[in-house]
Amino acid sequence: QPDQAADVLASSLVLRLLAGAGCLAVLLTLGLAGWLGSGPEPRLLAIIGLTLFSPALLVPDLWLQAHLRAKFSVGAQTAALAVGAALRIWLIERDAPLAAFAWVLVAEALLAGIGLWVLAGRSGLRFGWGDARAATMRRLAGEAWPLMFAGLAVVVYMKIDEVMLRALLGPAAVGIYSAASRLTEIWYFLPLALASSLLPALLRARERGEADYRARLQHYYDLNAVIAYALSVPVALAAPWIVRLAYGPAFAASGPIVAVHIWSSIFVFLGLAPGQWPGNERLSRFYLAATLAGAVVNIGLNFYAIPRWGGLGAAAATVVSQALASWLSSFCSAATREAGWMQARALLAPVLVWRHLLRS
């Protein structure tokens, strides 16, 4: 419905601004109440909290994706990241305080937003505050609330490991585990980039017919799986060497954790593919249930595995919970069962490729 683009974009902008302001108000209230730590922590959180408005700044990205111009979005955000990296190096050389690094995060988000608005405006994006409609905002909020809580559940089962490691084993275990998880999570930008680039093509395939849509979606799953395997296998095999290169011998204990944790990326890659499915098929409530199940399972497994195997147990719990939330849960509903079988075929892609090579 391209004729409603201005209404949808303006309404989305208002909703994102309201959500950012509400979350920032909660954060500041908790800080003033002393619930967010002491010393510099509340001030740092208040500064970083300004990045809660970055989703509003990224509204033009939606328009660029819909018009298959994601390369402009990638360019603007990459340029902002490069500027932010240069500023961080400059601050490190000058032993700058932590607050300066927090302001860099804010500046990075602002630069990315400005770049997106300028590039989208030059490409033809036009809408104003007057285009926002209360009815559209109510509809969007009604469709979005399960996805918002699902996003919260994802944060829980992605980060609860570190919270529970700190509570059960202490901060040193968190440091070893965090170092390992950073080396695996650094690759998550790839499926996000693919999702942003391919979503418009999936929606257009859906308009052309069910068969074309299913074929495109299967190709999407296959592509994500192949990329995930191409990353996971070498990283798992070379984990000790990668850790020594990145952190030095002091973090040698992170090597086995990397070798296990990297396998969760396969399900992260596949999970971002059906992440498009709920919006396309109006299955956001199922997506919420799946992510909540992943969070609950991760917490339960962590209680069992962390006292016995430490960070290695937490990494294994992450792999299992990711598999449940991103893949196995698809078989629990008739509406998503086909997606589960598509993912299963994608997981077998290396075997199929190997058989093809043997036959040829």
C-alpha positions as MATLAB code, in Angstrom:
seq = 'QPDQAADVLASSLVLRLLAGAGCLAVLLTLGLAGWLGSGPEPRLLAIIGLTLFSPALLVPDLWLQAHLRAKFSVGAQTAALAVGAALRIWLIERDAPLAAFAWVLVAEALLAGIGLWVLAGRSGLRFGWGDARAATMRRLAGEAWPLMFAGLAVVVYMKIDEVMLRALLGPAAVGIYSAASRLTEIWYFLPLALASSLLPALLRARERGEADYRARLQHYYDLNAVIAYALSVPVALAAPWIVRLAYGPAFAASGPIVAVHIWSSIFVFLGLAPGQWPGNERLSRFYLAATLAGAVVNIGLNFYAIPRWGGLGAAAATVVSQALASWLSSFCSAATREAGWMQARALLAPVLVWRHLLRS';
ca = [
       0.000    0.000    0.000;
       2.503    2.648   -1.149;
      -0.163    5.366   -1.022;
      -0.161    5.001    2.785;
       3.630    5.263    3.153;
       3.583    8.787    4.609;
       0.910    7.839    7.162;
       2.731    4.650    8.244;
       6.161    6.275    8.452;
       4.967    9.365   10.330;
       2.948    7.235   12.744;
       5.941    4.934   13.274;
       8.150    7.935   13.981;
       5.766    9.252   16.638;
       5.426    5.805   18.249;
       9.196    5.309   18.356;
       9.742    8.751   19.880;
       7.101    8.067   22.546;
       8.598    4.643   23.301;
      12.104    6.098   23.558;
      10.936    8.885   25.861;
       9.027    6.438   28.064;
      11.953    4.047   28.389;
      14.370    6.892   29.117;
      12.031    8.225   31.812;
      11.946    4.777   33.465;
      15.735    4.534   33.266;
      16.245    7.969   34.845;
      13.699    7.187   37.569;
      15.469    3.941   38.456;
      18.795    5.786   38.497;
      17.511    8.491   40.828;
      16.070    5.793   43.099;
      19.512    4.208   43.367;
      18.484    0.924   41.730;
      21.073    1.119   38.934;
      24.204    1.041   41.014;
      26.318    3.789   42.514;
      29.223    5.961   41.491;
      29.473    6.704   37.757;
      27.032    3.990   36.642;
      23.763    6.015   36.820;
      25.355    8.897   34.911;
      26.690    6.575   32.219;
      23.291    4.906   31.859;
      21.613    8.319   31.555;
      23.944    9.267   28.691;
      23.676    5.924   26.909;
      19.910    6.070   27.460;
      19.738    8.792   24.818;
      20.378    6.061   22.236;
      16.826    4.871   22.981;
      15.794    7.508   20.446;
      17.929    5.940   17.703;
      15.035    3.741   16.407;
      13.171    6.964   15.635;
      16.194    8.280   13.754;
      16.253    5.059   11.721;
      12.703    5.407   10.355;
      14.007    6.353    6.857;
      15.696    2.934    6.777;
      12.222    1.362    6.476;
      11.493    3.410    3.374;
      14.890    2.624    1.826;
      14.367   -1.112    2.415;
      10.907   -1.022    0.866;
      12.379    0.586   -2.268;
      15.311   -1.878   -2.419;
      17.825    0.850   -1.611;
      19.308   -0.744    1.483;
      22.800    0.051    0.189;
      22.221    3.708    1.151;
      21.235    2.643    4.668;
      24.273    0.379    4.974;
      26.524    3.185    3.731;
      25.191    5.727    6.224;
      25.413    3.388    9.195;
      28.856    2.084    8.200;
      30.151    5.651    7.916;
      28.780    6.431   11.394;
      30.434    3.293   12.798;
      33.754    4.278   11.202;
      33.587    7.745   12.735;
      32.693    6.217   16.098;
      35.625    3.785   15.906;
      38.027    6.620   15.071;
      36.725    8.663   18.010;
      37.156    5.703   20.371;
      40.785    5.233   19.296;
      41.387    8.952   19.815;
      39.800    8.799   23.301;
      41.836    5.704   24.259;
      45.069    7.445   23.310;
      44.137   10.344   25.574;
      42.965    8.228   28.528;
      39.514    9.818   28.307;
      36.911    9.090   31.012;
      34.158    6.530   30.469;
      31.568    9.271   30.009;
      33.331   10.357   26.818;
      32.917    6.854   25.357;
      29.225    6.951   26.292;
      28.815   10.211   24.364;
      30.468    8.568   21.344;
      27.644    6.006   21.298;
      25.130    8.843   21.218;
      27.043   10.686   18.496;
      27.287    7.502   16.434;
      23.501    7.000   16.536;
      22.918   10.672   15.682;
      25.293   10.594   12.716;
      23.675    7.426   11.353;
      20.226    8.981   11.680;
      21.222   12.230    9.985;
      22.847   10.311    7.144;
      19.722    8.191    6.635;
      17.388   11.195    6.577;
      19.587   13.031    4.070;
      20.006   10.037    1.738;
      16.352    9.026    1.920;
      15.275   12.619    1.305;
      17.429   12.799   -1.811;
      15.892    9.501   -2.977;
      12.354   10.860   -2.715;
      11.206   10.299    0.882;
       8.565   12.854    1.809;
       6.361   12.958    4.919;
       5.614   15.309    7.796;
       4.249   15.296   11.321;
       0.782   16.013    9.962;
       0.750   12.671    8.156;
       0.610   10.727   11.438;
      -2.811    9.276   12.259;
      -4.022    8.128   15.670;
      -5.832    5.145   14.109;
      -2.654    4.006   12.375;
      -0.655    4.340   15.589;
      -3.221    2.232   17.455;
      -3.100   -0.437   14.744;
       0.688   -0.519   14.649;
       0.940   -0.659   18.436;
      -1.599   -3.497   18.518;
       0.402   -5.502   15.993;
       3.739   -4.665   17.607;
       3.250   -5.424   21.294;
       3.926   -9.200   21.004;
       7.095   -8.443   19.050;
       8.205   -5.924   21.679;
       7.876   -8.478   24.472;
       9.487  -11.088   22.226;
      12.432   -8.730   21.784;
      12.684   -8.459   25.563;
      12.658  -12.261   25.830;
      15.461  -12.438   23.246;
      17.545  -10.032   25.333;
      16.903  -12.232   28.372;
      18.062  -15.484   26.807;
      20.977  -13.791   25.052;
      22.305  -12.033   28.156;
      20.971  -13.913   31.170;
      24.026  -16.178   30.971;
      26.301  -13.372   32.099;
      23.942  -12.321   34.904;
      23.711  -15.884   36.232;
      27.448  -16.512   35.860;
      28.114  -13.440   37.971;
      25.614  -14.542   40.602;
      26.765  -18.175   40.735;
      30.526  -17.983   40.038;
      31.599  -14.353   40.321;
      32.838  -11.577   37.998;
      35.933  -13.435   36.745;
      33.746  -16.094   35.111;
      31.692  -13.343   33.487;
      34.831  -11.800   32.004;
      35.951  -15.086   30.449;
      32.471  -15.804   29.077;
      31.906  -12.268   27.785;
      35.196  -12.352   25.912;
      34.107  -15.596   24.234;
      30.578  -14.463   23.370;
      31.853  -11.248   21.769;
      33.837  -13.304   19.268;
      30.696  -15.161   18.188;
      28.144  -12.353   18.383;
      30.290  -10.118   16.175;
      28.946  -12.072   13.164;
      25.297  -11.381   13.896;
      25.322   -8.304   11.645;
      25.376  -10.640    8.617;
      21.878  -12.150    9.038;
      20.555   -8.715   10.013;
      21.934   -7.263    6.784;
      20.455  -10.148    4.788;
      17.096   -9.746    6.512;
      16.986   -6.026    5.752;
      17.977   -6.529    2.136;
      15.768   -9.533    1.315;
      12.544   -8.687    3.180;
      11.132   -6.482    0.381;
      11.878   -9.201   -2.175;
      10.099  -11.779    0.031;
       7.029   -9.575    0.325;
       6.913   -9.032   -3.425;
       7.282  -12.774   -4.019;
       4.319  -13.281   -1.674;
       2.251  -10.966   -3.839;
       3.131  -12.993   -6.954;
       1.881  -16.252   -5.474;
       2.298  -18.850   -2.768;
       4.664  -21.099   -4.751;
       7.088  -18.288   -5.558;
       6.962  -17.082   -1.949;
       7.740  -20.532   -0.519;
      10.626  -21.015   -2.957;
      12.115  -17.627   -2.068;
      11.774  -18.323    1.636;
      13.504  -21.706    1.291;
      16.381  -20.057   -0.591;
      16.572  -17.498    2.209;
      16.842  -20.228    4.863;
      19.432  -22.109    2.795;
      21.570  -19.001    2.338;
      21.510  -18.231    6.061;
      22.422  -21.814    6.958;
      25.315  -22.014    4.492;
      26.803  -18.741    5.748;
      26.382  -19.848    9.378;
      28.126  -23.173    8.737;
      30.909  -21.429    6.807;
      31.563  -19.303    9.907;
      30.924  -21.849   12.670;
      33.105  -24.719   11.501;
      36.403  -22.797   11.106;
      35.802  -20.700   14.246;
      35.088  -23.836   16.326;
      38.242  -25.539   15.029;
      40.482  -22.493   15.463;
      38.902  -21.167   18.688;
      42.035  -21.403   20.914;
      44.186  -19.643   18.320;
      41.544  -16.932   17.718;
      41.255  -16.246   21.458;
      45.029  -15.958   21.887;
      45.211  -13.603   18.921;
      42.336  -11.430   20.134;
      42.935  -11.339   23.897;
      46.256  -12.956   24.723;
      47.078  -16.000   26.891;
      45.275  -14.575   29.933;
      41.927  -15.464   28.297;
      42.882  -18.978   27.168;
      39.901  -20.362   29.112;
      37.605  -18.589   26.618;
      38.732  -20.901   23.798;
      36.510  -23.927   24.609;
      33.576  -21.583   25.269;
      33.982  -20.019   21.824;
      34.108  -23.495   20.251;
      30.690  -24.316   21.785;
      29.015  -20.889   21.701;
      29.683  -20.368   17.987;
      27.180  -23.132   17.130;
      24.376  -20.951   18.459;
      25.017  -18.677   15.484;
      23.492  -21.308   13.167;
      20.163  -20.954   14.944;
      20.536  -17.181   15.215;
      20.987  -17.025   11.444;
      17.983  -19.307   10.869;
      15.975  -17.495   13.538;
      16.278  -14.161   11.774;
      14.810  -15.719    8.643;
      11.544  -16.747   10.354;
      11.827  -13.429   12.151;
      10.330  -12.080    8.903;
       7.592  -14.730    8.978;
       5.547  -13.375   11.951;
       5.154   -9.970   10.341;
       4.286  -11.401    6.943;
       1.824  -13.983    8.273;
       0.463  -12.163   11.356;
       2.024  -14.703   13.722;
       3.597  -12.300   16.193;
       1.941  -13.961   19.207;
       3.462  -17.302   18.292;
       6.848  -15.600   17.958;
       6.369  -14.189   21.463;
       5.582  -17.663   22.858;
       8.638  -19.164   21.136;
      11.042  -16.568   22.498;
       9.563  -16.809   25.997;
      10.057  -20.579   25.857;
      13.682  -20.030   24.833;
      14.224  -17.653   27.754;
      12.671  -20.041   30.304;
      14.660  -23.033   29.016;
      17.889  -21.037   29.037;
      17.404  -19.970   32.634;
      16.573  -23.529   33.721;
      19.554  -25.031   31.916;
      21.866  -22.368   33.335;
      20.843  -23.266   36.891;
      21.858  -26.853   36.153;
      24.907  -26.355   33.908;
      26.734  -23.325   35.331;
      27.556  -24.819   38.760;
      28.865  -27.968   37.039;
      30.677  -26.666   33.947;
      30.853  -22.877   34.369;
      30.986  -20.820   31.183;
      31.075  -23.935   29.013;
      27.734  -25.013   30.471;
      26.280  -21.554   29.880;
      27.407  -21.695   26.241;
      25.743  -25.102   25.771;
      22.541  -23.746   27.354;
      22.591  -20.881   24.865;
      22.871  -23.269   21.915;
      19.927  -25.376   23.157;
      17.698  -22.380   23.919;
      18.482  -20.800   20.548;
      17.603  -24.065   18.798;
      14.302  -24.219   20.676;
      13.285  -20.596   20.145;
      14.444  -20.293   16.536;
      13.683  -23.732   15.106;
      12.094  -26.495   17.211;
       9.254  -24.254   18.381;
       8.108  -23.986   14.755;
       6.802  -27.565   14.946;
       4.447  -26.664   17.802;
       1.966  -24.810   15.595;
       0.275  -25.840   12.374;
       0.720  -22.317   11.048;
       4.520  -22.447   11.397;
       5.217  -26.153   10.868;
       6.100  -25.617    7.225;
       8.691  -23.041    8.262;
      10.165  -25.598   10.662;
      10.591  -28.115    7.835;
      12.171  -25.410    5.664;
      14.684  -24.745    8.427;
      15.340  -28.485    8.781;
      16.117  -28.718    5.067;
      18.408  -25.712    5.410;
      20.249  -27.389    8.300;
      20.917  -30.332    5.995;
      22.290  -28.077    3.252;
      25.963  -29.093    3.846;
      25.027  -32.798    3.600;
      23.119  -32.193    0.377;
      25.978  -30.196   -1.109;
      28.447  -32.950   -0.138;
      26.285  -35.608   -1.776;
      26.029  -33.494   -4.913;
      29.825  -33.142   -5.046;
      30.289  -36.895   -4.613;
      27.857  -37.640   -7.415;
      29.541  -35.167   -9.755;
];
